[in-house]
């Protein structure tokens, strides 16, 4: 009575157990894509500024320079520049005013600063690679003394480039005095 199970019993048991075991696998979320590969060319896409800071800091460390951290004033400045370019469907450093004036208006008192812009890159990885492979943009990312950054990507579907990028790197002026109240 309790001898060896026959082929039909074993096969039937496996047929019942296998879907249950595999069903448990289906409830696990698929591995997520690194944020620097996520497309910004869609409504509601959100750039991960920490991923950008990490990527740029790694590049700077490989070149014996300091890390950069996100600065809220520079984030706002980058957002305004990217949005101005997107609104006008134009890749232009001066579309919202010249860099020094925009930096001053942002409230960030800098001893040095630089800006990279780009358009048409759909991911942070693409924008970073484009900047890294361009001598002028690379020099900006390797700006000595820079330790703060802001970055933005703005998507506008009915434009030539779809996604407009702005990256601002700067160092605070250590001699800056608080404005009188």
C-alpha positions as a Markdown table, in Angstrom:
| # | Residue | x | y | z |
|---|---|---|---|---|
| 1 | Unk | 0.0 | 0.0 | 0.0 |
| 2 | Unk | 2.8 | 2.4 | 0.8 |
| 3 | Unk | 5.2 | 1.2 | -1.7 |
| 4 | Unk | 6.8 | 3.1 | -4.4 |
| 5 | Unk | 4.7 | 5.9 | -6.0 |
| 6 | Unk | 3.8 | 5.3 | -9.6 |
| 7 | Unk | 4.7 | 7.6 | -12.5 |
| 8 | Unk | 1.2 | 9.1 | -12.7 |
| 9 | Unk | 1.2 | 10.1 | -9.0 |
| 10 | Unk | 4.6 | 11.8 | -9.3 |
| 11 | Unk | 3.8 | 13.6 | -12.5 |
| 12 | Unk | 0.5 | 14.7 | -11.2 |
| 13 | Unk | 2.1 | 16.0 | -8.0 |
| 14 | Unk | 4.7 | 17.9 | -10.0 |
| 15 | Unk | 2.0 | 19.4 | -12.3 |
| 16 | Unk | 0.2 | 20.7 | -9.2 |
| 17 | Unk | 3.3 | 21.9 | -7.3 |
| 18 | Unk | 5.2 | 23.5 | -10.2 |
| 19 | Unk | 2.7 | 26.3 | -11.0 |
| 20 | Unk | 2.5 | 27.1 | -7.2 |
| 21 | Unk | 6.2 | 27.4 | -7.0 |
| 22 | Unk | 6.5 | 29.4 | -10.1 |
| 23 | Unk | 3.5 | 31.6 | -9.1 |
| 24 | Unk | 5.5 | 32.7 | -6.1 |
| 25 | Unk | 8.2 | 34.0 | -8.5 |
| 26 | Unk | 5.8 | 36.0 | -10.5 |
| 27 | Unk | 4.8 | 38.2 | -7.5 |
| 28 | Unk | 8.3 | 39.5 | -7.1 |
| 29 | Unk | 9.0 | 42.8 | -8.8 |
| 30 | Unk | 11.3 | 42.7 | -11.8 |
| 31 | Unk | 14.8 | 44.1 | -11.2 |
| 32 | Unk | 14.6 | 47.9 | -11.5 |
| 33 | Unk | 16.6 | 49.7 | -14.1 |
| 34 | Unk | 19.3 | 52.1 | -12.7 |
| 35 | Unk | 17.9 | 55.6 | -12.7 |
| 36 | Unk | 20.6 | 56.9 | -15.0 |
| 37 | Unk | 19.2 | 54.7 | -17.8 |
| 38 | Unk | 15.6 | 55.8 | -17.3 |
| 39 | Unk | 14.1 | 57.8 | -20.1 |
| 40 | Unk | 13.3 | 61.4 | -19.5 |
| 41 | Unk | 11.5 | 61.5 | -22.8 |
| 42 | Unk | 8.0 | 60.8 | -21.4 |
| 43 | Unk | 5.4 | 62.7 | -19.4 |
| 44 | Unk | 6.1 | 62.6 | -15.6 |
| 45 | Unk | 9.7 | 61.4 | -15.9 |
| 46 | Unk | 11.7 | 62.5 | -12.9 |
| 47 | Unk | 15.4 | 63.0 | -13.0 |
| 48 | Unk | 17.3 | 61.5 | -10.0 |
| 49 | Unk | 19.7 | 64.3 | -9.0 |
| 50 | Unk | 21.5 | 62.1 | -6.5 |
| 51 | Unk | 22.3 | 59.6 | -9.3 |
| 52 | Unk | 23.7 | 62.5 | -11.3 |
| 53 | Unk | 25.8 | 63.8 | -8.3 |
| 54 | Unk | 27.1 | 60.3 | -7.8 |
| 55 | Unk | 28.0 | 59.8 | -11.5 |
| 56 | Unk | 29.7 | 63.2 | -11.7 |
| 57 | Unk | 31.5 | 62.8 | -8.4 |
| 58 | Unk | 32.8 | 59.4 | -9.5 |
| 59 | Unk | 34.1 | 61.0 | -12.7 |
| 60 | Unk | 35.7 | 63.8 | -10.7 |
| 61 | Unk | 37.3 | 61.3 | -8.2 |
| 62 | Unk | 38.8 | 59.5 | -11.1 |
| 63 | Unk | 40.4 | 62.8 | -12.0 |
| 64 | Unk | 41.6 | 63.5 | -8.5 |
| 65 | Unk | 39.0 | 66.1 | -7.8 |
| 66 | Unk | 36.4 | 66.6 | -5.0 |
| 67 | Unk | 32.9 | 65.2 | -5.0 |
| 68 | Unk | 29.9 | 67.5 | -5.7 |
| 69 | Unk | 26.7 | 67.7 | -3.7 |
| 70 | Unk | 23.3 | 68.9 | -4.7 |
| 71 | Unk | 22.6 | 72.5 | -4.0 |
| 72 | Unk | 19.0 | 73.7 | -4.0 |
| 73 | Unk | 19.8 | 77.1 | -5.5 |
| 74 | Unk | 21.7 | 75.5 | -8.3 |
| 75 | Unk | 19.0 | 73.0 | -8.8 |
| 76 | Unk | 16.5 | 75.8 | -9.3 |
| 77 | Unk | 18.9 | 77.6 | -11.6 |
| 78 | Unk | 19.3 | 74.5 | -13.8 |
| 79 | Unk | 15.6 | 73.9 | -13.8 |
| 80 | Unk | 14.9 | 77.5 | -15.0 |
| 81 | Unk | 17.6 | 77.2 | -17.8 |
| 82 | Unk | 16.3 | 73.8 | -19.0 |
| 83 | Unk | 12.7 | 75.1 | -18.9 |
| 84 | Unk | 13.6 | 78.3 | -20.8 |
| 85 | Unk | 15.4 | 76.3 | -23.5 |
| 86 | Unk | 12.4 | 73.8 | -23.8 |
| 87 | Unk | 9.9 | 76.6 | -23.9 |
| 88 | Unk | 11.7 | 78.3 | -26.8 |
| 89 | Unk | 12.8 | 75.0 | -28.4 |
| 90 | Unk | 16.3 | 76.3 | -28.5 |
| 91 | Unk | 19.6 | 75.0 | -27.2 |
| 92 | Unk | 21.3 | 78.2 | -25.9 |
| 93 | Unk | 23.3 | 79.2 | -22.8 |
| 94 | Unk | 21.8 | 82.7 | -22.9 |
| 95 | Unk | 18.2 | 82.0 | -23.5 |
| 96 | Unk | 17.3 | 83.0 | -19.9 |
| 97 | Unk | 20.2 | 85.5 | -19.6 |
| 98 | Unk | 23.9 | 85.1 | -19.4 |
| 99 | Unk | 25.3 | 82.6 | -16.9 |
| 100 | Unk | 26.9 | 85.1 | -14.5 |
| 101 | Unk | 23.7 | 87.1 | -14.2 |
| 102 | Unk | 21.6 | 84.0 | -13.7 |
| 103 | Unk | 24.1 | 82.7 | -11.1 |
| 104 | Unk | 23.9 | 86.0 | -9.2 |
| 105 | Unk | 20.0 | 86.1 | -9.5 |
| 106 | Unk | 19.9 | 82.5 | -8.0 |
| 107 | Unk | 21.3 | 83.8 | -4.7 |
| 108 | Unk | 24.2 | 81.5 | -4.9 |
| 109 | Unk | 27.4 | 83.5 | -4.2 |
| 110 | Unk | 30.1 | 81.6 | -6.2 |
| 111 | Unk | 33.8 | 81.9 | -6.4 |
| 112 | Unk | 33.7 | 79.9 | -9.6 |
| 113 | Unk | 31.0 | 78.2 | -11.7 |
| 114 | Unk | 30.3 | 76.6 | -15.1 |
| 115 | Unk | 27.3 | 75.3 | -17.0 |
| 116 | Unk | 26.7 | 72.5 | -19.4 |
| 117 | Unk | 23.6 | 72.3 | -21.5 |
| 118 | Unk | 22.3 | 69.6 | -23.8 |
| 119 | Unk | 19.3 | 68.6 | -25.8 |
| 120 | Unk | 18.1 | 65.3 | -27.3 |
| 121 | Unk | 19.6 | 63.0 | -24.8 |
| 122 | Unk | 16.9 | 60.8 | -23.4 |
| 123 | Unk | 18.8 | 59.5 | -20.3 |
| 124 | Unk | 21.2 | 60.8 | -17.7 |
| 125 | Unk | 23.7 | 58.3 | -19.0 |
| 126 | Unk | 23.5 | 59.7 | -22.5 |
| 127 | Unk | 23.8 | 63.3 | -21.3 |
| 128 | Unk | 26.7 | 62.5 | -19.1 |
| 129 | Unk | 28.5 | 60.6 | -21.9 |
| 130 | Unk | 27.9 | 63.5 | -24.4 |
| 131 | Unk | 29.4 | 66.0 | -21.9 |
| 132 | Unk | 32.3 | 63.7 | -21.0 |
| 133 | Unk | 33.2 | 63.3 | -24.7 |
| 134 | Unk | 33.1 | 67.0 | -25.4 |
| 135 | Unk | 36.3 | 68.8 | -24.4 |
| 136 | Unk | 34.6 | 72.0 | -23.2 |
| 137 | Unk | 31.8 | 70.2 | -21.3 |
| 138 | Unk | 34.3 | 67.8 | -19.8 |
| 139 | Unk | 36.4 | 70.7 | -18.5 |
| 140 | Unk | 33.3 | 72.1 | -16.9 |
| 141 | Unk | 32.6 | 68.8 | -15.1 |
| 142 | Unk | 36.2 | 68.8 | -13.9 |
| 143 | Unk | 36.1 | 72.4 | -12.7 |
| 144 | Unk | 38.6 | 72.7 | -9.9 |
| 145 | Unk | 37.1 | 73.7 | -6.6 |
| 146 | Unk | 33.5 | 73.0 | -7.7 |
| 147 | Unk | 31.7 | 71.1 | -4.9 |
| 148 | Unk | 28.1 | 72.0 | -5.5 |
| 149 | Unk | 25.8 | 71.2 | -8.5 |
| 150 | Unk | 22.3 | 71.5 | -9.8 |
| 151 | Unk | 20.9 | 69.6 | -12.7 |
| 152 | Unk | 17.6 | 69.5 | -14.6 |
| 153 | Unk | 16.0 | 67.7 | -17.5 |
| 154 | Unk | 12.7 | 69.1 | -19.0 |
| 155 | Unk | 10.6 | 67.1 | -21.5 |
| 156 | Unk | 8.5 | 68.9 | -24.1 |
| 157 | Unk | 7.1 | 66.4 | -26.6 |
| 158 | Unk | 6.4 | 68.8 | -29.5 |
| 159 | Unk | 9.9 | 70.1 | -29.8 |
| 160 | Unk | 12.9 | 69.3 | -32.0 |
| 161 | Unk | 14.9 | 67.7 | -29.1 |
| 162 | Unk | 12.2 | 66.5 | -26.7 |
| 163 | Unk | 14.5 | 66.7 | -23.7 |
| 164 | Unk | 16.5 | 69.7 | -22.6 |
| 165 | Unk | 19.3 | 69.5 | -20.0 |
| 166 | Unk | 21.1 | 71.9 | -17.8 |
| 167 | Unk | 24.0 | 71.2 | -15.4 |
| 168 | Unk | 25.4 | 73.9 | -13.1 |
| 169 | Unk | 28.6 | 73.3 | -11.1 |
| 170 | Unk | 30.0 | 75.9 | -8.7 |
| 171 | Unk | 32.0 | 76.6 | -5.6 |
| 172 | Unk | 30.8 | 78.9 | -2.9 |
| 173 | Unk | 32.7 | 82.1 | -2.3 |
| 174 | Unk | 34.1 | 81.5 | 1.2 |
| 175 | Unk | 34.5 | 85.2 | 1.6 |
| 176 | Unk | 30.8 | 85.8 | 1.0 |
| 177 | Unk | 29.1 | 87.8 | 3.8 |
| 178 | Unk | 25.5 | 87.5 | 4.7 |
| 179 | Unk | 23.5 | 90.2 | 3.2 |
| 180 | Unk | 22.4 | 92.9 | 5.7 |
| 181 | Unk | 18.9 | 92.4 | 6.9 |
